[in-house]
Amino acid sequence: MQTYWLMSVIERAKSTDAEKIIKVWERDTYKYVNGKIVKMRACDHRSISDCAIEEYVAPDQQKVSFNIPPYYWFQGISAAGPTWQIPTAKIFPPMDEKLDRCKGKNGWGE
């Protein structure tokens, strides 16, 4: 999906020049087709978004993630079961405080 985001930025920048792309992409947000929203942190150009964690469980417990018969992904092995979302504010990617652009900024880069 980040490729689609890049194509959107190039289209809005009306150029493939890196400096013009940077100006559009910094602080930009993009909504993926699955509803996930990502933001570009301007100070270090890292994308930030929510994160999903899924627990792998036995076939008889997979109904929470596969809700049509036969109610499991694979017979005889563990697969995706319950899933949880971790909000962006709880899991910011590391930010290099040594970068002049990042000094004194919060996890959002503001």
C-alpha positions in Angstrom: 0.0 0.0 0.0 2.9 2.4 0.5 3.5 2.2 -3.3 0.0 3.6 -3.8 0.8 6.3 -1.2 4.0 7.2 -3.1 2.1 7.4 -6.4 -0.5 9.7 -4.8 2.4 12.0 -3.5 4.0 12.0 -6.9 0.7 12.9 -8.5 0.1 15.8 -6.1 3.7 17.0 -6.4 3.3 16.9 -10.2 6.9 15.8 -10.4 9.3 13.0 -9.7 11.9 15.5 -8.3 12.9 14.3 -4.8 12.7 17.8 -3.2 9.2 18.4 -4.5 8.1 14.9 -3.3 9.5 15.6 0.1 7.6 18.8 0.5 4.3 17.0 -0.3 5.1 13.9 1.7 6.2 15.5 5.0 3.3 15.5 7.5 1.1 13.8 4.8 -1.5 11.2 5.8 -2.9 8.4 3.6 -5.8 6.1 4.1 -5.2 2.5 2.8 -8.1 0.6 1.2 -8.5 -1.4 4.4 -9.1 1.8 6.4 -5.7 2.0 8.0 -4.3 5.5 8.2 -0.6 6.3 8.1 1.2 9.5 8.6 4.7 10.6 7.5 6.7 12.0 10.4 8.5 15.1 8.9 11.6 15.2 11.1 12.9 11.7 10.0 10.6 10.6 7.2 9.2 7.6 9.0 5.7 6.4 8.5 3.7 5.9 11.6 0.4 4.0 12.1 -1.5 1.7 14.3 -0.2 -1.9 14.7 -2.1 -5.2 14.8 -1.1 -8.1 16.9 -2.6 -11.5 16.2 -2.5 -14.6 18.4 -2.0 -18.0 16.7 -4.4 -20.6 18.1 -5.5 -24.2 17.5 -8.1 -24.8 14.8 -11.0 -25.1 17.2 -10.3 -21.5 18.4 -9.8 -19.9 14.9 -13.5 -19.1 14.5 -12.9 -15.5 15.7 -10.8 -14.8 12.5 -12.4 -17.2 10.1 -16.2 -17.0 10.5 -17.4 -19.2 7.6 -17.5 -23.0 7.6 -15.3 -24.9 8.3 -14.4 -22.1 10.8 -10.6 -22.6 10.7 -7.8 -21.7 8.4 -5.9 -24.9 8.4 -6.7 -28.3 10.0 -4.1 -29.6 12.4 -1.9 -26.5 12.8 -2.1 -23.2 14.6 -3.2 -20.1 12.6 -4.6 -16.6 13.2 -7.1 -16.2 16.0 -7.9 -13.1 18.1 -6.4 -9.8 16.9 -5.8 -6.6 18.8 -5.0 -3.1 17.6 -2.3 -1.0 19.3 -2.8 2.7 18.9 -0.1 4.7 17.2 0.5 6.8 20.2 1.6 3.7 22.1 4.1 2.4 19.5 5.9 5.2 17.8 8.9 4.1 15.7 12.2 5.1 17.2 13.2 8.7 16.5 16.8 9.8 16.4 17.0 12.6 18.9 20.5 13.5 17.5 18.9 14.8 14.2 18.6 18.5 14.4 15.1 18.2 12.8 14.0 15.9 15.6 15.3 17.6 18.7 12.6 18.5 21.2 9.8 16.8 19.1 7.3 14.4 20.3 6.5 11.0 18.8 4.4 12.6 16.1 7.3 14.8 15.1 5.6 18.0 16.3 
